[in-house]
Amino acid sequence: MKLTILSWNVNGLRKRHTDNHLNQLTETNPEIICMQETKGSEKQLRSTVNCFDDYHSYYSTYHDARYAGVAIYSKIEPLNIDYKFGKNKYPGRILKAEYTDFTLFNIYFPSGADSDKVVQEQKLKNKFTFYSHFLEHMEGLSNAGEKVVVCGDFNIAHNQLDLANPKYASKNPGFLQVERALINRLIGHGFLDTFRMFNSEGDQYTWWSYGHNAREKNIGMRLDHFFITESLKDKVKDAFICSDVVGSDHCPIGIELVTK
């Protein structure tokens, strides 16, 4: 069986629904859709968004519904749903869905960016703490031989190939050397960047600033990723970026995964 799994930072799920941008996803009929920055309470999202009626739906929302939030829509009912890394709870940032052939993590990683330098310093500390818990959890799963898929907005571009202006970006959150080292650690734990399994070219981005016609000029960053454990390497048949899907400042990404 072949599954298509999509991931999209929608930057406001109700807004994308109102503007009919979600039709761009539902028309392709993927088996699983992961979303980040849903921005709303579960009650608000369930009462507003009605284009996923043939999916099982799961939400993790932030205490301030104006921010964060993740959702999973799945045509296959998961065996179990969890909302944390072990004992570490992060409302609105993590959804873990366990399936027969793999475990899926949908994650909205903290940005770490802010116009106020003092606030940004604290946000970066929070980001590193989150990543520390994430990496520790992923290392344990990988060492145990688990089959894991991790997708979402990582808020980090890994290499110079993954953004338009690496020299400028290297001074800001999203491409700091210490952040890039976090992705190196994930790879060191036995995880693979699925997009780079199939595509080694530049100018392939998933996020563009809303200003300065950045998207039209393709001045962006590849901040959204699908990572898998080595044990799933032969099961992934494609990985792609849906740069033609508009609405958010991010575009969807996806993989095709073959199960038993």
C-alpha positions as CSV (number, residue, x, y, z in Angstrom):
1,M,0.0,0.0,0.0
2,K,1.3,3.4,-0.9
3,L,0.6,6.4,1.4
4,T,1.0,10.1,0.6
5,I,1.7,12.1,3.7
6,L,1.6,15.9,3.5
7,S,2.9,18.5,5.9
8,W,1.9,22.2,5.8
9,N,2.4,25.2,8.1
10,V,-0.9,26.8,7.2
11,N,-0.4,30.0,9.3
12,G,-4.0,30.0,10.4
13,L,-6.2,26.9,9.5
14,R,-9.5,28.8,9.6
15,K,-8.1,31.5,7.3
16,R,-6.9,28.9,4.8
17,H,-10.3,27.3,4.9
18,T,-12.2,30.6,4.4
19,D,-10.0,31.4,1.5
20,N,-10.5,28.0,0.0
21,H,-6.8,27.2,0.0
22,L,-7.4,23.9,1.6
23,N,-9.0,22.6,-1.6
24,Q,-5.5,22.5,-3.0
25,L,-4.7,19.7,-0.6
26,T,-8.0,17.7,-0.5
27,E,-8.1,17.5,-4.3
28,T,-4.9,15.4,-4.2
29,N,-6.6,13.0,-1.8
30,P,-3.6,12.3,0.5
31,E,-3.9,9.6,3.2
32,I,-2.4,11.7,5.9
33,I,-2.2,15.5,6.3
34,C,-0.2,17.2,9.0
35,M,-0.6,20.9,9.8
36,Q,1.2,23.4,11.9
37,E,0.3,26.9,13.2
38,T,-3.4,26.0,13.1
39,K,-4.1,28.9,15.4
40,G,-7.4,28.1,17.1
41,S,-9.0,26.1,19.9
42,E,-10.1,22.5,19.0
43,K,-13.7,23.6,19.2
44,Q,-13.2,26.5,16.8
45,L,-11.3,24.4,14.3
46,R,-13.8,21.5,14.4
47,S,-16.8,23.9,14.0
48,T,-15.2,25.9,11.1
49,V,-13.2,23.5,9.0
50,N,-15.5,21.0,7.3
51,C,-13.5,19.8,4.3
52,F,-11.9,16.8,6.1
53,D,-15.1,14.9,6.9
54,D,-13.6,11.6,5.6
55,Y,-10.6,11.9,7.8
56,H,-10.0,11.1,11.5
57,S,-8.9,14.4,13.0
58,Y,-6.6,15.2,16.0
59,Y,-5.6,18.5,17.4
60,S,-3.1,19.9,19.9
61,T,-3.7,23.5,20.7
62,Y,-1.8,26.2,22.5
63,H,-3.2,27.8,25.6
64,D,-3.4,31.1,23.7
65,A,-5.4,30.0,20.6
66,R,-4.0,32.8,18.5
67,Y,-0.6,31.0,18.3
68,A,0.9,27.7,17.4
69,G,-1.3,24.5,17.2
70,V,-0.9,21.3,15.2
71,A,-3.4,19.0,13.6
72,I,-3.4,15.6,11.9
73,Y,-6.0,14.4,9.5
74,S,-5.7,10.7,8.7
75,K,-7.8,8.4,6.6
76,I,-6.2,5.5,8.5
77,E,-7.2,5.5,12.2
78,P,-4.0,5.5,14.3
79,L,-3.4,2.9,16.9
80,N,-2.6,5.6,19.4
81,I,-2.3,9.4,19.7
82,D,0.1,11.2,22.0
83,Y,1.0,14.9,22.6
84,K,4.5,14.9,24.2
85,F,8.1,13.8,24.1
86,G,8.0,11.3,27.0
87,K,7.3,13.4,30.1
88,N,7.9,16.7,28.3
89,K,4.7,18.3,27.3
90,Y,4.5,21.1,24.7
91,P,0.8,22.0,24.0
92,G,0.3,23.1,20.5
93,R,3.6,21.8,19.2
94,I,3.5,18.0,19.1
95,L,1.2,15.3,17.8
96,K,2.4,11.7,17.7
97,A,0.4,9.1,15.7
98,E,1.2,5.5,16.0
99,Y,0.4,3.3,13.0
100,T,1.0,-0.4,12.4
101,D,4.1,0.2,10.2
102,F,5.5,3.4,11.5
103,T,5.2,6.2,14.1
104,L,4.5,9.7,12.8
105,F,5.5,12.9,14.6
106,N,3.9,16.2,13.5
107,I,5.9,19.0,15.1
108,Y,5.9,22.8,15.1
109,F,9.3,23.7,16.3
110,P,9.8,27.1,18.0
111,S,11.1,29.9,15.8
112,G,13.5,31.7,18.2
113,A,13.2,34.9,16.2
114,D,12.0,38.3,17.5
115,S,12.6,41.9,16.7
116,D,13.5,42.6,20.3
117,K,17.0,41.2,21.0
118,V,16.3,40.5,24.7
119,V,13.1,38.6,23.8
120,Q,14.9,36.8,21.0
121,E,17.6,35.6,23.4
122,Q,14.9,34.0,25.6
123,K,13.1,32.5,22.6
124,L,16.3,31.0,21.4
125,K,16.9,29.4,24.8
126,N,13.3,28.0,24.6
127,K,14.0,26.7,21.1
128,F,17.2,24.9,22.2
129,T,15.4,23.4,25.2
130,F,12.7,22.1,22.9
131,Y,15.2,20.6,20.5
132,S,17.1,19.0,23.3
133,H,14.1,17.1,24.4
134,F,13.2,16.3,20.8
135,L,16.7,14.9,20.0
136,E,16.9,12.9,23.2
137,H,13.6,11.3,22.4
138,M,14.5,10.6,18.7
139,E,17.8,9.1,19.8
140,G,16.0,6.7,22.1
141,L,13.5,5.7,19.3
142,S,16.3,5.2,16.8
143,N,18.4,3.1,19.1
144,A,15.4,0.9,19.8
145,G,15.0,0.3,16.1
146,E,11.7,2.1,15.8
147,K,10.4,3.1,12.4
148,V,9.8,6.9,12.7
149,V,8.6,9.7,10.4
150,V,9.1,13.2,11.6
151,C,7.6,16.1,9.7
152,G,6.8,19.8,10.3
153,D,8.1,23.3,10.4
154,F,11.6,22.8,11.9
155,N,12.3,26.6,11.7
156,I,15.9,25.7,10.6
157,A,17.5,25.6,7.2
158,H,20.2,23.0,7.3
159,N,22.7,23.9,4.6
160,Q,23.6,26.8,2.3
161,L,21.7,25.0,-0.5
162,D,18.5,25.4,1.6
163,L,18.2,29.2,1.4
164,A,18.7,32.1,-1.0
165,N,20.9,34.4,1.2
166,P,23.1,32.2,3.5
167,K,25.6,35.0,4.3
168,Y,22.8,37.3,5.6
169,A,20.8,34.5,7.2
170,S,23.7,33.1,9.1
171,K,23.4,36.0,11.6
172,N,19.7,35.3,12.3
173,P,17.6,32.6,13.9
174,G,16.8,29.9,11.4
175,F,20.4,29.5,10.0
176,L,22.6,30.1,13.0
177,Q,25.5,27.6,13.1
178,V,24.3,26.3,16.5
179,E,20.9,25.6,15.0
180,R,22.3,23.8,12.0
181,A,24.3,21.6,14.4
182,L,20.9,20.5,15.8
183,I,20.0,19.0,12.4
184,N,23.4,17.4,12.2
185,R,22.7,15.7,15.6
186,L,19.4,14.4,14.3
187,I,21.2,12.9,11.3
188,G,23.8,11.5,13.6
189,H,21.0,9.7,15.4
190,G,20.3,7.8,12.2
191,F,17.6,10.1,10.5
192,L,17.5,10.9,6.8
193,D,16.4,14.1,5.1
194,T,13.9,12.6,2.7
195,F,13.9,15.5,0.2
196,R,17.7,15.2,-0.2
197,M,17.3,11.5,-0.9
198,F,15.7,12.5,-4.2
199,N,16.8,16.1,-4.9
200,S,20.2,17.7,-4.6
201,E,19.4,21.0,-6.3
202,G,19.2,24.5,-4.8
203,D,16.4,27.1,-5.1
204,Q,14.0,24.6,-3.5
205,Y,12.3,26.4,-0.7
206,T,9.2,26.0,1.6
207,W,9.0,29.4,3.2
208,W,9.1,33.0,1.8
209,S,8.6,36.3,3.6
210,Y,5.3,37.9,2.9
211,G,7.1,41.2,2.0
212,H,9.3,42.4,-0.9
213,N,7.8,40.0,-3.4
214,A,10.0,37.3,-1.9
215,R,7.9,34.4,-3.2
216,E,7.7,35.7,-6.7
217,K,11.5,36.2,-6.7
218,N,12.0,32.8,-5.0
219,I,14.0,34.4,-2.1
220,G,13.2,31.8,0.5
221,M,14.3,29.1,2.9
222,R,13.7,25.3,3.2
223,L,12.5,25.3,6.8
224,D,10.0,22.4,6.5
225,H,11.2,18.8,6.5
226,F,10.4,15.1,6.5
227,F,13.0,13.0,8.3
228,I,12.8,9.2,8.6
229,T,14.8,6.6,10.4
230,E,17.2,4.5,8.3
231,S,14.8,1.5,8.8
232,L,12.3,3.3,6.5
233,K,14.8,4.3,3.8
234,D,13.6,1.7,1.3
235,K,10.0,2.4,2.0
236,V,10.1,6.1,0.8
237,K,9.5,6.3,-2.9
238,D,9.4,10.1,-3.3
239,A,9.7,13.3,-1.5
240,F,8.5,16.7,-2.9
241,I,7.8,20.3,-2.3
242,C,4.4,21.7,-3.4
243,S,5.6,25.2,-4.2
244,D,2.5,25.9,-6.3
245,V,0.2,25.7,-3.3
246,V,-0.4,29.3,-2.0
247,G,-2.1,31.0,0.9
248,S,0.4,30.6,3.7
249,D,4.0,32.0,3.8
250,H,4.9,28.3,3.8
251,C,4.0,25.7,1.2
252,P,3.2,22.0,1.7
253,I,5.8,19.3,1.5
254,G,5.2,15.5,1.2
255,I,6.5,12.0,0.9
256,E,5.2,8.8,-0.7
257,L,5.7,5.8,1.7
258,V,5.1,2.2,0.8
259,T,3.8,0.0,3.7
260,K,3.2,-3.8,3.8
